[in-house]
Amino acid sequence: MTEFIIKIFIKDYQNIEDTKVRTAYGIIASIVGILANVLLFGAKLIIGTLLNSISVTVDAFNNLSDAGSSIISLIGVKIAAKPADKEHPFGHGRVEYIAALIVSLIIIQVGFTFFREAIDKIMNPQEISFKMVSVCVLVLSIVVKLWLGAFYKNVGNKIQSKIIMATATDSLSDVFVTGATIVSILIFHFTKINIDGVMGLIVSIVVMWAGFQIAKGTLEPLIGAPADEELYKEYNEFS
């Protein structure tokens, strides 16, 4: 599926060294992410409202933040593709790292907001409704996120994009988030034990952890990570 999308929408897709082709990869990845996450947000928000579940609602807004992250990725990739100029003699490549850092901060903010809401749910638990169709939709969303994460990882590896790889990590963490949400719904249905608030708390922590990990990965090159060892050796031999 990934290769099909790439071949259909990216002209001269094999010429990854070309800046225009690399930018096209980033744009396609971002657009796919926006469309997929907006659809998941709408479906999960409806389910969260019907089930009266904080963990599902957290999951829904996490997908909305992912859509926002994809928009930032789109902007970051386009700016990073701009050629060097008088003010930026080394080009605009580091914009991708800045964009990835913004994405990580959004993710952390979403996680922290629902961390507080989950604590309130633990203190004041409410009954959760059970609808099999809702569980089926959540399972389907896991399949979508697994594919989306693999899609991002494939594209990110092809063009060596930090921000696309960051969104891949976030997408795969969402699989755990939705899985935990399904578990809380099923446990309540079969045992009447309400762990929705606890699961919401766990989910929010996972979301924040994913954000911190992405931030860590983007700060190193921005601050100044050491040069690649092999490249350093080649440089010394040449000089």
C-alpha positions in Angstrom: 0.0 0.0 0.0 2.8 2.4 0.9 4.7 1.7 -2.4 1.4 2.1 -4.3 0.7 5.6 -2.8 4.3 6.6 -3.4 4.3 5.5 -7.1 0.9 7.1 -7.8 1.6 10.5 -6.2 5.3 11.1 -6.4 6.9 11.6 -9.8 10.4 10.2 -10.2 10.0 8.6 -6.7 13.2 6.7 -6.9 15.3 9.8 -7.2 15.4 10.5 -3.4 18.5 12.6 -3.5 16.5 15.3 -5.4 15.1 17.9 -3.1 11.8 18.2 -4.9 11.3 14.4 -4.7 12.2 14.4 -1.0 9.8 17.2 -0.3 7.1 15.4 -2.2 7.6 12.3 0.1 7.2 14.5 3.2 4.1 16.2 1.8 2.4 12.9 0.9 3.2 11.5 4.4 1.7 14.6 6.1 -1.5 14.6 4.0 -2.1 10.9 4.6 -1.6 11.5 8.3 -4.0 14.5 8.4 -6.8 12.6 6.7 -6.4 9.4 8.7 -6.2 11.2 12.1 -9.1 13.5 11.4 -11.3 10.5 10.6 -10.1 8.6 13.7 -10.7 11.7 15.8 -14.3 12.0 14.6 -15.1 8.3 15.1 -13.5 8.0 18.6 -15.1 11.3 19.8 -18.5 9.9 18.9 -17.7 6.6 20.6 -16.3 8.3 23.7 -19.5 10.4 24.0 -21.7 7.3 23.5 -19.8 5.2 26.0 -19.1 8.1 28.5 -15.4 7.0 28.5 -12.6 9.3 29.4 -10.0 6.9 28.0 -11.7 6.9 24.6 -12.0 10.7 24.6 -8.3 11.0 25.5 -7.5 8.7 22.6 -9.7 10.8 20.3 -8.0 14.1 21.1 -4.7 12.4 20.9 -5.6 11.6 17.2 -6.6 15.3 16.7 -3.2 16.4 18.0 -1.6 13.9 15.6 -3.5 15.6 12.8 -2.1 19.0 14.0 1.3 17.4 14.1 1.0 16.3 10.5 0.1 19.9 9.5 3.2 21.1 11.3 5.2 18.3 9.5 3.9 19.5 6.2 4.9 23.1 6.9 8.3 22.0 8.3 9.1 19.8 5.3 8.2 22.6 2.8 10.3 25.2 4.6 13.3 22.8 5.1 13.3 22.3 1.3 14.0 26.0 0.6 17.6 26.5 -0.8 20.3 28.4 1.1 20.2 32.2 1.0 22.1 35.1 2.3 20.5 34.9 5.8 20.8 31.1 5.9 24.0 30.0 4.0 23.6 26.4 5.3 20.1 26.0 4.1 16.9 25.5 6.1 17.3 21.8 7.0 17.1 22.3 10.7 13.5 23.6 10.4 12.6 19.9 10.4 14.1 19.4 13.8 12.3 22.6 15.1 9.0 21.3 13.6 9.5 17.9 15.3 10.2 19.7 18.6 6.9 21.6 18.2 5.1 18.3 17.5 6.6 16.8 20.7 5.4 19.8 22.8 1.8 19.4 21.4 1.8 15.7 22.3 3.1 16.5 25.9 0.4 19.2 26.3 -2.4 16.8 25.2 -1.1 14.1 27.5 -0.9 16.5 30.5 -4.4 17.9 30.0 -6.0 14.5 30.0 -3.7 13.4 32.9 -5.6 15.9 35.0 -9.0 14.7 33.6 -8.2 11.1 34.3 -7.4 11.9 38.0 -10.8 13.5 38.2 -12.4 10.4 36.7 -10.6 8.2 39.3 -12.0 10.4 42.1 -15.5 10.6 40.5 -16.0 7.4 38.4 -19.0 7.2 36.1 -20.7 4.2 34.5 -19.4 3.2 31.1 -21.8 2.0 28.4 -20.9 -1.0 26.2 -21.5 -1.2 22.5 -19.8 -3.9 20.4 -19.8 -1.8 17.3 -17.7 0.8 19.2 -15.2 -1.8 20.3 -15.0 -3.0 16.6 -14.3 0.6 15.5 -11.5 0.9 18.1 -10.0 -2.4 16.9 -10.1 -1.1 13.3 -8.4 2.1 14.5 -5.5 0.0 15.8 -5.1 -1.5 12.4 -5.1 1.9 10.8 -2.5 3.2 13.3 -0.3 0.2 12.7 -0.4 0.8 9.0 0.1 4.5 9.4 3.1 4.0 11.7 4.7 1.6 9.2 4.0 4.1 6.4 5.6 6.9 8.3 8.6 4.7 9.2 9.0 3.6 5.5 8.9 7.2 4.2 11.1 8.5 7.1 13.8 6.0 6.4 13.7 6.7 2.7 14.2 10.4 3.0 16.0 10.4 6.4 13.5 12.8 7.9 13.5 13.3 11.7 10.0 14.7 11.8 8.5 11.9 9.8 10.2 9.4 12.1 8.9 11.3 15.1 5.3 10.9 13.8 6.0 7.2 13.2 6.9 6.8 16.9 3.8 8.7 17.9 1.6 6.6 15.7 2.9 3.3 17.1 2.5 4.6 20.7 -1.2 5.2 19.8 -1.6 1.5 19.2 -0.9 0.9 22.9 -3.2 3.8 23.8 -6.2 2.4 21.9 -5.4 -1.1 23.1 -5.5 0.0 26.7 -8.8 1.8 26.0 -10.4 -1.4 24.7 -9.2 -3.4 27.7 -10.9 -0.9 30.1 -14.2 -1.1 28.2 -14.2 -4.9 28.1 -13.2 -5.2 31.8 -16.1 -3.0 32.8 -18.5 -4.9 30.6 -17.6 -8.3 32.0 -16.8 -7.5 35.6 -18.4 -4.1 36.2 -15.1 -3.0 37.6 -14.5 0.6 36.4 -10.8 1.2 35.6 -11.5 3.8 32.9 -9.9 6.6 34.9 -6.9 4.4 35.7 -6.5 3.5 32.0 -7.0 7.2 31.1 -4.1 8.0 33.5 -1.9 5.3 32.0 -2.7 6.4 28.5 -1.9 10.1 29.3 1.4 9.1 30.7 2.3 7.0 27.6 1.3 10.0 25.4 3.5 12.4 27.4 6.4 9.8 27.4 6.2 9.6 23.6 6.3 13.4 23.4 9.4 13.5 25.7 11.2 10.9 23.6 10.5 12.8 20.4 11.7 16.0 22.1 14.9 14.3 23.2 15.6 13.0 19.7 15.2 16.5 18.2 17.1 18.5 20.8 20.4 16.6 20.3 21.0 17.7 16.7 19.6 21.2 17.4 22.0 21.8 20.3 24.9 20.1 18.5 25.3 16.3 18.5 28.8 14.9 17.7 29.7 14.1 14.1 29.2 10.6 12.8 32.3 8.5 13.7 32.8 7.1 10.2 32.3 10.5 8.6 34.9 11.9 11.1 37.4 9.3 10.2 36.9 9.9 6.5 37.4 13.6 7.0 40.7 13.1 8.9 42.0 10.7 6.2 41.1 13.2 3.5 42.6 16.2 5.3 
